[in-house]
Amino acid sequence: MTAVLVTGANGYISQHIIQLLLQQNYTVVGTVRSVAKKEKYAALFSSCNLTIEVVPKLDTPHAFDFVFGKHRDITVVLHVATPVKSYAVNYDSEIISPAINGTTYLLESIRDVAPQVTRVVYTSSVAALAHPSVIYSTRGTFSERDWNQVTYEQSKESPRLAYYYAKRIAEQTAWEFANSRVNFSLSTVLPGGTFGPLVFDSDVADPMPSTSDYPIRLLKLRRDDPIPEFGAGFIDVRDLAQAHILVMESEAARGKRVVVEAEMVDNHIMLDIIRRNFPQFRDKLPECNPDSSQFIEPDIAQSRKILSGLEFTPISKTVVDAVTQVLRARESDD
Ligand SMILES: NC(=O)c1ccc[n+]([C@@H]2O[C@H](COP(=O)([O-])OP(=O)(O)OC[C@H]3O[C@@H](n4cnc5c(N)ncnc54)[C@H](OP(=O)(O)O)[C@@H]3O)[C@@H](O)[C@H]2O)c1
């Protein structure tokens, strides 16, 4: 019997990974930060193959030791938890330390008390590859070999730069660790902007969790509002969950960075999909011009090869499914 550990089990992406793992008959151990979250998600998933443990603080040495001590069958670790925040007061303690020290301490626990773990998949981000001015631009390019050059000094300027810095250093730390004497092989998954419905309608909120809010926040625009600038690579959250499982099962992915992006999208494209599919919003939302969109072309051939078994969901289905879920949840609240 083997089990898969998923950190941050209540998170937007982790929930989809856990749902898929359970559907594929894996035994799963998830970690969350509080007893309330443990009880809530144990009830929502309602599976005898899922155990949820409480690890209140990622950046505490040995925080995961008891989890591995209790679950000696864990052989695969998916480290997904990281603060994903657009607001923070202290970037060091709220963003940078949990990302970097949290990764180090988890890997130390695996090395010291869980030598049976043979695979670790760390959820990094395209943020680790390039500066936001490249990730969100229509010029330049990036590849799966790149690292952003955001310095610690620059990380003090905004939560976004703190996040970019934290994701790069955390991923580099994981690679350095994996290159020392350990029993596991590492793969990293680097998603683009992740959109799509939540696992549970009952989690629909305003704002929506994490980046699931990106398409949904467009519903609040008024006819004469300017369309906020946003353009970047995107992946449907359900495909991203599948990508994590493909990577953790793949021999070819051992020791590799795998960028997970389906296509480039912007707010014009997403607004156009909403206006065409939801007539109730057509006259309320601003006119958009999806044909004017221009994008960079990332060089991610190696990742595409590793993910060749994955059929990417188009942005149109992602947006329609996400908006439909929100409307359904709001209707059932009325
Ligand atoms: N969403 C995207 O577009 C995107 C793109 C690229 C990469 N990623 C990566 O994907 C991963 C998951 O992102 P997500 O979108 O699913 O975000 P999310 O919904 O905010 O989930 C983040 C998870 O990390 C946990 N967490 C945050 N800060 C923590 C801390 N200090 N100590 C312990 N746990 C903490 C959260 O717990 P609480 O709920 O208790 O705070 C939650 O379980 C992250 O590593 C992120 O960098 C996301």
The ligand as an SDF file (V2000), in Angstrom:
LIG
                    3D

 48 52  0  0  0  0  0  0  0  0999 V2000
   -3.3050   29.7070   -8.8850 N   0  0  0  0  0  0  0  0  0  0  0  0
   -2.4160   29.9070   -9.8250 C   0  0  0  0  0  0  0  0  0  0  0  0
   -2.6830   30.5430  -10.8620 O   0  0  0  0  0  0  0  0  0  0  0  0
   -1.0250   29.3380   -9.6800 C   0  0  0  0  0  0  0  0  0  0  0  0
   -0.1400   29.4680  -10.7610 C   0  0  0  0  0  0  0  0  0  0  0  0
    1.1440   28.9650  -10.6230 C   0  0  0  0  0  0  0  0  0  0  0  0
    1.5260   28.2940   -9.4650 C   0  0  0  0  0  0  0  0  0  0  0  0
    0.6360   28.1880   -8.4480 N   0  0  0  0  0  0  0  0  0  0  0  0
    1.0880   27.4820   -7.2420 C   0  0  0  0  0  0  0  0  0  0  0  0
    0.1190   26.5080   -6.9010 O   0  0  0  0  0  0  0  0  0  0  0  0
    0.0970   26.3160   -5.5020 C   0  0  0  0  0  0  0  0  0  0  0  0
   -1.3340   26.3720   -4.9830 C   0  0  0  0  0  0  0  0  0  0  0  0
   -1.9200   27.5890   -5.3490 O   0  0  0  0  0  0  0  0  0  0  0  0
   -3.4930   27.8420   -5.2410 P   0  0  0  0  0  0  0  0  0  0  0  0
   -3.8650   28.7090   -6.3950 O   0  0  0  0  0  0  0  0  0  0  0  0
   -4.1930   26.5460   -5.0430 O   0  0  0  0  0  0  0  0  0  0  0  0
   -3.5640   28.7390   -3.9270 O   0  0  0  0  0  0  0  0  0  0  0  0
   -4.5260   28.6460   -2.6560 P   0  0  0  0  0  0  0  0  0  0  0  0
   -5.8850   28.2430   -3.0240 O   0  0  0  0  0  0  0  0  0  0  0  0
   -4.3390   29.9340   -1.9520 O   0  0  0  0  0  0  0  0  0  0  0  0
   -3.8790   27.4780   -1.8140 O   0  0  0  0  0  0  0  0  0  0  0  0
   -2.6950   27.6760   -1.1030 C   0  0  0  0  0  0  0  0  0  0  0  0
   -2.5830   26.6180   -0.0260 C   0  0  0  0  0  0  0  0  0  0  0  0
   -1.3680   26.8690    0.7070 O   0  0  0  0  0  0  0  0  0  0  0  0
   -1.7090   27.0110    2.0900 C   0  0  0  0  0  0  0  0  0  0  0  0
   -0.8520   28.0030    2.7340 N   0  0  0  0  0  0  0  0  0  0  0  0
   -0.7150   29.3000    2.4070 C   0  0  0  0  0  0  0  0  0  0  0  0
    0.1340   29.9000    3.2560 N   0  0  0  0  0  0  0  0  0  0  0  0
    0.5280   28.9540    4.1470 C   0  0  0  0  0  0  0  0  0  0  0  0
    1.3800   28.9590    5.2720 C   0  0  0  0  0  0  0  0  0  0  0  0
    2.0090   30.0640    5.6700 N   0  0  0  0  0  0  0  0  0  0  0  0
    1.5380   27.8100    5.9580 N   0  0  0  0  0  0  0  0  0  0  0  0
    0.8710   26.6980    5.5730 C   0  0  0  0  0  0  0  0  0  0  0  0
    0.0580   26.6280    4.4950 N   0  0  0  0  0  0  0  0  0  0  0  0
   -0.1210   27.7470    3.8030 C   0  0  0  0  0  0  0  0  0  0  0  0
   -3.1410   27.5250    2.0870 C   0  0  0  0  0  0  0  0  0  0  0  0
   -3.7230   27.3150    3.3640 O   0  0  0  0  0  0  0  0  0  0  0  0
   -4.8330   28.3510    3.9260 P   0  0  0  0  0  0  0  0  0  0  0  0
   -6.0270   28.2030    3.0320 O   0  0  0  0  0  0  0  0  0  0  0  0
   -5.0500   27.9230    5.2990 O   0  0  0  0  0  0  0  0  0  0  0  0
   -4.2180   29.7230    3.8000 O   0  0  0  0  0  0  0  0  0  0  0  0
   -3.7360   26.6700    0.9850 C   0  0  0  0  0  0  0  0  0  0  0  0
   -4.0060   25.4050    1.4480 O   0  0  0  0  0  0  0  0  0  0  0  0
    1.0400   27.3680   -4.9100 C   0  0  0  0  0  0  0  0  0  0  0  0
    2.2830   26.7530   -4.6730 O   0  0  0  0  0  0  0  0  0  0  0  0
    1.1720   28.3930   -6.0230 C   0  0  0  0  0  0  0  0  0  0  0  0
    2.3990   29.0810   -5.9530 O   0  0  0  0  0  0  0  0  0  0  0  0
   -0.6330   28.7000   -8.5100 C   0  0  0  0  0  0  0  0  0  0  0  0
  1  2  1  0
  2  3  2  0
  2  4  1  0
  4  5  1  0
  4 48  2  0
  5  6  2  0
  6  7  1  0
  7  8  2  0
  8  9  1  0
  8 48  1  0
  9 10  1  0
  9 46  1  0
 10 11  1  0
 11 12  1  0
 11 44  1  0
 12 13  1  0
 13 14  1  0
 14 15  2  0
 14 16  1  0
 14 17  1  0
 17 18  1  0
 18 19  2  0
 18 20  1  0
 18 21  1  0
 21 22  1  0
 22 23  1  0
 23 24  1  0
 23 42  1  0
 24 25  1  0
 25 26  1  0
 25 36  1  0
 26 27  1  0
 26 35  1  0
 27 28  2  0
 28 29  1  0
 29 30  1  0
 29 35  2  0
 30 31  1  0
 30 32  2  0
 32 33  1  0
 33 34  2  0
 34 35  1  0
 36 37  1  0
 36 42  1  0
 37 38  1  0
 38 39  2  0
 38 40  1  0
 38 41  1  0
 42 43  1  0
 44 45  1  0
 44 46  1  0
 46 47  1  0
M  CHG  2   8   1  16  -1
M  END
$$$$
